[in-house]
Structure formats: C-alpha cells, structure tokens
Amino acid sequence: MRIGVVSDTHSNLLAVEAVLADMDRVDALWCLGDFVGYGPWPNEVIAVQRDRGVSAIVGNHDLGAIGAISTADFNADAATMTEWTAQQLGAESAAYLKSLVPMREIHGVTLAHGTPREPVWEYLLSPAAALASFDCFATQLCLVGHTHIPTLFLEDSKGTAAGSYMAAGERHTLDRRRAIANPGSVGQPRDRDPRAAYLIYDSDQRTLEWRRVPYDIAAVQARMRGLRLPRFFIDRLEVGV
C-alpha cells in the first residue's frame, strides 16, 4: 500500500494542490492535522483533501477554529488567524473538523498531531521527547506533525532514541526499531526550505520517503495581502521559517 502523508496544510490551497499532483498515484491519503490556520483558503483545503478520500486527525489550529480550545492558548497573530478562520468556515467544514480526533491508529500505524504523549500541543523536537512518546503507543511506526520540520526518531534496543532531520529525497527502510516520523509541513514549512513538504509511506516495501515540491508562493502571499492577513505569516512563506 502506497500512502501519501501530509500535515499542517494550514489553509494553503496552492501548496496542497502541488503536493497532491506531485504524489501522483497513491492508495491512500493521510493528514496529521492542522488543515486550517495561517493561510487564506480554509474551506478549499479541507474540501480538496476530502475529495481525495483523506483519513485524518485534528490539530490544535483546527480545534481553535471550531471553538474546542481557546484562542488564549495561541500567540497574538495566531489567535487573530484562528478567529478569522472560524468566521470563514462553512458548516460542512466545521462539522468535518469536529468529527476528528487528535490521535488514532490506522492500518497498524499510530497517527498523532503533536506527540502520542500529548497529541494536541506537545512538539516532538528532541530525542528525550521521542523517548517519552515511545511509551505512549503500541505500533512500530508513529506519524506526527505540529513542528513543521521533517524528522525521524528511532528507538534502539538500549532504551534510547536518536533523531535526524530528513531532507528532500531521503529515505528510511523500517527495521526492528520503532520509529516516529514527521513529514514536515505542506502549508508553512519551518526548516528554511520554503517548498511544501510531505512523505510517502510504502507499507509493502516498509519505506518512508521525504519529498519537497515548489508552489506559487507569490500568489499565496498576494491573496493573503488582499485579505489583510497578518504580515508575519505572509513573509515567512518565502523563507520557510
């Protein structure tokens, strides 16, 4: 089974469309949460993934947009975007986000937005955090988002964990070690590579492949300026931070 894995699409329709076109034929599409937030097309980003039969979990920005968590938990600009997104969401989009959970197991793989230990808010950025998370799921592979950084953490037989940044084109073949993988962000990368990031998981070959694809960042920025969205979120798209 060949599965396209996306995360943190953040209402960036042009990035999502570029990724879906790049991954070509897959047997399934999984989204690790944060469909919305930051970008200008919340309903369209949800719809285009649902049209592809996405299996998904919910992220903190999704929860904020449907009022399930307070915007007080976000920084000022993120709170502004969350409130704007909430006003834009159609009833069907909101109902869909409300139907999702922040952590689930599918085809023998655990999906969590943040970490298995704290699926909504925790950022998995260190081997120590990964080690704690390995105690919180039972499958060999766990896929997470939230950090916007493509990473791979492996648990070894000594009860320790090692982490690596995964650049475009890097591959990992799963072995006996348990693994936590992050595809990076489609809609707002933060690893100084502005190209949209995603992952191909081949369950038959037991491989993970990290991919990047360019998209029309200037067009997204123009749309955001026209809507008078926070400048910080506009500027960061072109530098990937």
C-alpha positions as CSV (number, residue, x, y, z in Angstrom):
1,M,0.0,0.0,0.0
2,R,1.5,3.4,-1.0
3,I,0.3,6.2,1.2
4,G,0.7,9.9,0.8
5,V,1.2,11.6,4.3
6,V,0.6,15.3,4.7
7,S,0.5,17.5,7.7
8,D,0.0,21.2,8.7
9,T,-1.6,22.2,5.4
10,H,-2.7,25.4,7.0
11,S,-5.3,26.7,4.5
12,N,-2.6,26.9,1.8
13,L,-4.5,25.6,-1.2
14,L,-1.8,26.1,-3.8
15,A,0.7,24.1,-1.7
16,V,-1.8,21.3,-1.2
17,E,-2.6,21.1,-4.9
18,A,1.1,21.0,-5.8
19,V,1.7,18.2,-3.3
20,L,-1.3,16.1,-4.4
21,A,-0.2,16.5,-8.1
22,D,3.4,15.5,-7.2
23,M,2.5,12.4,-5.2
24,D,0.6,11.1,-8.3
25,R,-0.9,7.7,-7.7
26,V,-1.3,6.6,-4.0
27,D,-3.6,4.1,-2.5
28,A,-4.5,6.4,0.4
29,L,-4.0,9.9,1.7
30,W,-3.4,10.6,5.4
31,C,-3.4,14.0,7.1
32,L,-1.9,14.6,10.5
33,G,-3.9,17.6,11.4
34,D,-4.0,21.4,11.1
35,F,-5.9,21.6,7.9
36,V,-6.5,25.3,8.7
37,G,-4.9,28.3,10.2
38,Y,-2.4,30.8,8.8
39,G,-3.5,30.6,5.2
40,P,-6.4,32.1,3.1
41,W,-8.3,29.0,1.9
42,P,-9.6,27.0,4.9
43,N,-12.7,25.5,3.3
44,E,-11.0,24.7,0.0
45,V,-8.1,23.0,1.7
46,I,-10.4,20.8,3.6
47,A,-12.5,20.0,0.6
48,V,-9.7,19.1,-1.8
49,Q,-8.3,16.6,0.7
50,R,-11.7,15.1,1.4
51,D,-12.3,14.8,-2.3
52,R,-9.2,12.5,-2.3
53,G,-10.7,10.4,0.5
54,V,-8.3,11.6,3.2
55,S,-8.1,9.8,6.6
56,A,-7.2,12.4,9.1
57,I,-6.8,13.6,12.7
58,V,-7.4,17.0,14.1
59,G,-4.7,19.6,15.0
60,N,-4.6,22.5,17.5
61,H,-5.4,25.1,14.9
62,D,-8.4,23.0,13.7
63,L,-9.6,22.8,17.3
64,G,-9.2,26.5,17.8
65,A,-11.2,27.3,14.6
66,I,-14.1,25.2,15.8
67,G,-14.0,26.7,19.3
68,A,-12.9,23.4,21.0
69,I,-9.9,25.2,22.6
70,S,-9.4,28.8,23.5
71,T,-7.5,31.3,21.3
72,A,-5.9,32.4,24.5
73,D,-3.6,29.4,24.0
74,F,-2.2,31.0,20.8
75,N,0.2,33.9,20.3
76,A,-1.5,37.2,19.2
77,D,-1.1,36.7,15.4
78,A,-2.1,33.1,15.5
79,A,-5.2,34.0,17.6
80,T,-6.1,36.6,15.0
81,M,-5.8,34.0,12.3
82,T,-7.8,31.4,14.3
83,E,-10.6,33.9,14.8
84,W,-10.6,34.8,11.1
85,T,-10.6,31.2,10.1
86,A,-13.5,30.5,12.4
87,Q,-15.5,33.2,10.6
88,Q,-14.7,31.7,7.2
89,L,-15.5,28.1,7.9
90,G,-18.6,26.7,6.3
91,A,-21.0,24.4,8.3
92,E,-19.7,21.4,6.4
93,S,-16.1,22.2,7.1
94,A,-16.7,22.8,10.7
95,A,-18.7,19.6,11.1
96,Y,-15.9,17.7,9.5
97,L,-13.2,19.1,11.8
98,K,-15.5,18.3,14.8
99,S,-15.7,14.7,13.7
100,L,-11.9,14.2,14.0
101,V,-9.8,13.1,17.0
102,P,-6.1,14.2,17.6
103,M,-4.8,10.6,17.7
104,R,-5.8,7.3,16.1
105,E,-4.4,4.1,14.7
106,I,-4.9,3.1,11.1
107,H,-3.5,0.1,9.2
108,G,-1.2,-0.6,12.1
109,V,0.2,2.9,12.2
110,T,-0.4,5.4,15.0
111,L,-1.2,9.0,13.9
112,A,-0.8,11.9,16.4
113,H,-0.8,15.6,15.7
114,G,1.7,16.6,18.4
115,T,3.0,13.6,20.2
116,P,1.5,10.3,21.4
117,R,2.1,11.6,24.9
118,E,0.2,14.9,24.3
119,P,-1.4,14.8,20.9
120,V,-2.7,18.4,20.7
121,W,0.1,20.6,22.0
122,E,3.5,18.9,22.5
123,Y,6.2,19.5,20.0
124,L,8.4,16.5,19.2
125,L,11.8,18.1,18.7
126,S,14.2,16.1,20.8
127,P,15.3,12.5,21.5
128,A,14.1,12.9,25.1
129,A,10.6,13.8,24.0
130,A,10.6,11.0,21.5
131,L,11.7,8.5,24.1
132,A,8.8,9.5,26.4
133,S,6.5,9.2,23.4
134,F,7.6,5.6,22.6
135,D,5.9,4.6,25.8
136,C,2.6,6.0,24.7
137,F,1.8,3.9,21.5
138,A,1.9,0.3,20.7
139,T,2.6,0.2,16.9
140,Q,6.0,0.0,15.3
141,L,5.5,3.3,13.4
142,C,4.0,6.6,14.6
143,L,3.5,9.6,12.3
144,V,3.3,13.1,13.8
145,G,3.1,16.7,12.7
146,H,2.9,20.0,14.5
147,T,6.6,21.0,14.4
148,H,6.6,21.7,10.6
149,I,10.0,20.1,10.4
150,P,10.7,16.8,8.6
151,T,12.3,14.4,11.2
152,L,12.8,10.8,12.1
153,F,13.3,9.4,15.6
154,L,14.3,5.8,16.2
155,E,14.2,3.8,19.4
156,D,17.1,1.4,19.9
157,S,17.5,-1.7,22.0
158,K,19.2,0.2,24.8
159,G,16.1,2.2,25.5
160,T,17.3,5.4,24.0
161,A,16.2,7.4,21.0
162,A,18.1,9.2,18.2
163,G,16.7,11.9,15.9
164,S,17.5,13.1,12.5
165,Y,16.4,16.0,10.2
166,M,15.2,14.5,6.9
167,A,16.0,16.5,3.8
168,A,14.2,16.2,0.5
169,G,14.8,12.8,-1.2
170,E,15.9,11.0,2.0
171,R,14.6,7.5,2.6
172,H,14.4,5.2,5.5
173,T,13.6,1.5,5.5
174,L,11.8,0.3,8.6
175,D,13.6,-2.4,10.5
176,R,13.1,-3.8,14.0
177,R,13.5,-0.4,15.6
178,R,10.3,1.5,16.4
179,A,10.1,4.8,14.6
180,I,8.4,8.2,14.9
181,A,8.4,10.2,11.6
182,N,7.3,13.7,10.7
183,P,6.6,14.6,7.1
184,G,7.1,18.4,7.6
185,S,4.5,21.0,6.7
186,V,2.7,21.4,3.4
187,G,1.4,24.9,4.0
188,Q,4.0,26.6,6.2
189,P,7.5,24.8,6.3
190,R,9.8,26.0,9.1
191,D,13.1,24.3,8.2
192,R,14.4,27.1,5.9
193,D,13.2,25.3,2.8
194,P,10.0,27.0,1.6
195,R,8.9,24.2,-0.6
196,A,5.9,22.2,0.5
197,A,6.9,19.0,2.4
198,Y,5.3,15.6,2.5
199,L,6.0,11.9,3.0
200,I,5.4,8.7,1.0
201,Y,4.9,5.6,3.2
202,D,5.1,2.3,1.4
203,S,3.7,-0.3,3.7
204,D,4.7,-3.2,1.4
205,Q,8.3,-2.1,0.9
206,R,8.4,-0.7,4.5
207,T,9.9,2.6,3.4
208,L,9.5,6.2,4.2
209,E,10.4,8.8,1.6
210,W,10.5,12.5,2.4
211,R,9.6,14.8,-0.5
212,R,9.5,18.5,-1.4
213,V,7.7,20.4,-4.1
214,P,7.7,24.0,-5.1
215,Y,4.5,26.0,-5.5
216,D,3.5,29.6,-6.3
217,I,4.3,31.3,-3.0
218,A,3.9,34.8,-4.5
219,A,0.3,34.0,-5.5
220,V,-0.5,32.8,-1.9
221,Q,1.1,36.0,-0.5
222,A,-0.9,38.2,-2.8
223,R,-4.1,36.5,-1.7
224,M,-3.2,37.0,1.9
225,R,-2.3,40.6,1.4
226,G,-5.6,41.2,-0.3
227,L,-7.4,39.8,2.8
228,R,-5.2,41.8,5.1
229,L,-3.9,38.8,7.0
230,P,-1.0,39.2,9.4
231,R,2.1,40.2,7.6
232,F,4.3,37.8,9.6
233,F,2.6,34.8,8.2
234,I,2.8,36.2,4.7
235,D,6.5,37.0,4.8
236,R,7.6,33.7,6.4
237,L,6.3,31.6,3.5
238,E,9.1,32.7,1.1
239,V,11.9,31.8,3.6
240,G,10.5,28.7,5.2
241,V,10.7,29.7,8.9
